[in-house]
Amino acid sequence: MILEEVRKNKISSFFIVSIFIIVVMVGVYAICMYFDLGIFSIVFALTFSIIPALISYYNCDKMVLALNGARPATPEQDLLVDTILENLCIASGLPKPKLYIIADNAANAFATGRNPENAVICLTTGIIEKLDKYELEGVIAHELSHIKNYDILLSTIVSVFVGLVVILSDFFSRWFFFGGSRSNNDNKGGNAILALISIVFLILSPIFATLMQLAISRKREYLADSSAVEITRNPDGLINALIKISEDPSVLKTANKSTAHLYIINPFKQKRNKDNLFSTHPSIQNRINALRNIK
């Protein structure tokens, strides 16, 4: 089952990268054609779609960490979680990922990177302070399971690409409304094309962003929960951690919609007892019920 999920994650990642390249290529090509660059339009379109995709693939973890204001952990300051991580890596047979800390009172955590050899686990100072050792083991084991199952590759790429699609949409709309309106009457045809592109991107970007985030199937959270229990042999640790994190009143200051699906619990603390079509996470109660059925 896990090997099948890993295979699906790799295929999904390839598909999303391909879609991103096509979307950016079409947008850049339209801009080049607007300026009548001829054959160079194709060159620019390919260059400005493939290069950002490659940069995002190899630096997606750094982008996400910077976006969330994370710092590298140190053995002196973060000895407890560093020791827990090392012991769980030995138990799971995974290479030890880098450990990062977000200075925030809210209790939460996420994993990022492109593969187990280039992975990062990030914890807030709040979760370290509010959870006991066994609960932290459950959380860290959950994030290690995301790494083992290659969920991190798909999740992190989605975070970066969603942000870039939104920026591209904003660029087109601003260019049309503030730049295109100053063009002379000879460019009415070009302005009409830009207007159409702007409208299409404005409509599609939130839809595209939502669909990409929903590609992070809720089933992967259940799988990571159950895999975490296989590592720790202690479902109560993760159950209690989920309860504490969900009941924590603190709001994560660095939370944003493009990375919300990465966290173990949605940082916007949406209070739902049931899953719905647009939930990036299963409900806490459903996750707890699934964990209790493991016993």
N, C-alpha and C positions, 0 to 999 in steps of 0.2 A: 504493500500500500504506500509506504513512504517513498520507495523508489519510483513508483508511478507518479506521485505528487511532485517529486524532484524533476522528473521528465516533463511534466506539464508546466512547471514553473519556468524551465528553460525555454520551452516553446513559446510560452506567453511573453517572456521577456524579449525574444527575437521578434515576435509579432508587434509588440508595442514600439520597439526601436524602429522597426520598418515603417509603421504608421507615422511616427514622429518625423522621420526623414522625409516622407512623402508630403506631409502637411507643410513643413518648413520649406521644402523645395518649391512647392507650388506658390507659396507666399512670396518667396524671394524672386522667383521667375516672373511673377506678376509685376513686382516693383521694377525689375530690369526692363521688362517690355514697356512699362509706362515711360521709362526714360529712353526707349528706343535704342537699346544696347546691342540689338541683333544677336549674332552668334554667341556673344559673351554672356547673354542672359542664361544660357544653359550652364556655362562654366561657373558663373557666380552662384546659380541655384544649387548645383551639386556641391560646390565648395562650402557654402554657408548652411547646408543641411547635414552633410556627412561629418564635417569637422566638429560642430557642436555635439553631435551624437557620440562621437568617439571621446571627446573631452568629458562629457557627462558620464559615460560608461566607466572611465578610469578614475574619475574624481567625484563620483556621486556621493560617496561617504563623506568626503571633506566638505562638500556643499551643504549637505544636511546638517553636519556638526556645526558649521559656521552659522547656518540659519537658526540653530537652536542655542547658540552661545555656549557650547560645551568646551570644557578644558580637559586635558589629559589627567588621568588619575595618578597619584603618587603613592608609593608604598607607605610613606610616613603618614599622610593624611587619610588614606583610604585602605588601610591594612585589612580590615574586616572583609570588605567586599572583594578585594583583590585575592585574599586567601580562599574565599568561597568560590570565586570564579576558577581559580587554579585547580581546586579539588574536584569541581564538577567537570572540568575539561578532562581530567584524568579518568573520571568515571565514564564519560561519554566517548572518549577516544578522539575528541576534537582538538585541533590546535588552539592554543589560547588566543582569543581575540584581544584587541586593544580595549582598554577600559577608559571611558570618558565620564565626566561628571558635569551636570548642569546645576549651577547654584540657584536653586529655587525651592521654596518650601512645599510646593505641591508634590505629591507622591506619584511618580510615574517612571517608566523605563521604555527603551526601545533598542532594537538592533539594526545595524545598517552595514553596507558593504556590498561587494559583488560575488564573493565566494568565501568558504570557510578559512582560506589562507589570507584573505584581506577583509576581515570582518571587525566590527566594532560593537561593543555593548555600552550603552549610555544610561546612567542612572541619575535621578535628581538627588540633591542632598536631602530633600524631604522624605523620599522613600527609604533612604539609609537610616534616617533618624526615627521614622515612625514604625518600621517593621522590625521584627526580631530576626534572629539568625535563620531559623527554619523557613520563615516567610520570604526572606531575601533569597534563600536557596531556591524556592519555588519560582520566584520571578526570574532569577538569572538562568535557571534551567529552561524556563519558557523561552527566553530570548536565544539561548543556545540551540534550542530546537528549531527556531526560525532560521538560524544559520545553517544547521545541518540539513534542513529541508529545502534550502535555497530560496526561501521566502524573501530573504533580504535583498536579493538581486532584483526581483520584480518590484518589491515595495519601494526600494530606493530610487530605481529608474523612474517609476511612476511619479514620485515626489518631485524629482528634478524636471521631468518633462511637463508635468501639469503647470509648474511655475513658468516654464519657458513659453508654453502655449498661451497662457494668460498675458504674459509680457508682449508677445507677438500680436495678440488681439488688441491690446491697449495701444501699441505702436501704430497699427493700421487705422484705428479710430481717430487717434490724435492727428495723424498725418492728413487724413481726409478732412476732418472738421476744422483744423487750424492751418494746415498747409495747402490742401487742395482748394479751399475757398478763396485763396489769394491768386490762384492761377488765372490766366487770361482766357478769353472765349475760345481761342484756338485749341485749347486742351479739354474741351467739353467731353469728347469721347473718352479720353484718358481718365478724366475725373469720374465719369460714369462707371468705368471699370473699377477704379479705386473705391467708389462708393459701394459697389456690389461686393467687393472683397471685404471691405470693412464690416458691412452688415452680416455677411456670411461668418466672418471670424467672431463677431460679437455674439452671434446666435450659437455658433458651434462650440466656442471655447468652454463655456461652463458645462455644456453637455458632454463634450469630450473629456473634460477634467473629471466629471462625475463618473463617466463610464470607465475611465482608466482606474480610478480609485476603487470602483466596484469590482474590477478585475482581481483585486486582492480579496479573494473569496473568504467569507466568514468561516468556511470549513477549515481553513488553515489555522485559525485561532484555536479551534477545537483540537486539531491535530497537534499543535504546539503544546497545548495544555496536557494532553495525554502523553506526549513524548517527554514532557518535563517530569511527569510522575514516574515514567520508566527510569529516568535518571536518578531522581531523589528517593524513590520508593516511599514518598510521603505526600499523599494528596492533600492532607489537612494543611500543610504549609502553604501551598498555592491557593487553596480555598480561602484560608484566612487572609492571605495577602490580597486577593481580589476583593474581598469584603472591605478591608481597610482602605484600599485605594479608591474604591467606588464611593465610600462614605467620607473620604477626605474633603473638607470644605474648601481647601486652598485651590486657587486657579493657576494653572501653569502660564506664566507671563509670556513665555516665548512660543506658545502654541499658535499654530497657523493651519489653515485648511489643507495646504499641500502636503503636510507631514503628519496630520492627525492620525491617519491610518497606521502609522508605524508603531505607535505606542501600545503598550499592553492593554490600556483602557483609554477610550476616547478622551483626550484632555479637555474637551469642551463639556464633559460631564452631562451628556444628554441622558435624562432620566426616563428610560424606557424599560418596561417589563417584558416586552415582546420584540422580536426582531422584525424589521420591515425592509422593504426593497432597497431603501437608500441608506441602510446602516452599514458602516464599514466594520463594525464589531458586533459579535453576538451579544445579547443581553447578559448581564452578570449572572442572573438567576439561571439562565439556560446553561451557562458555562459551569456553574457550581453543580447543577444537577448532573451534568455529564461527568464531572470529576467524581461525584459521589457514587456514580454507577460503576466506576472503575474498581471501587473497594470490593 
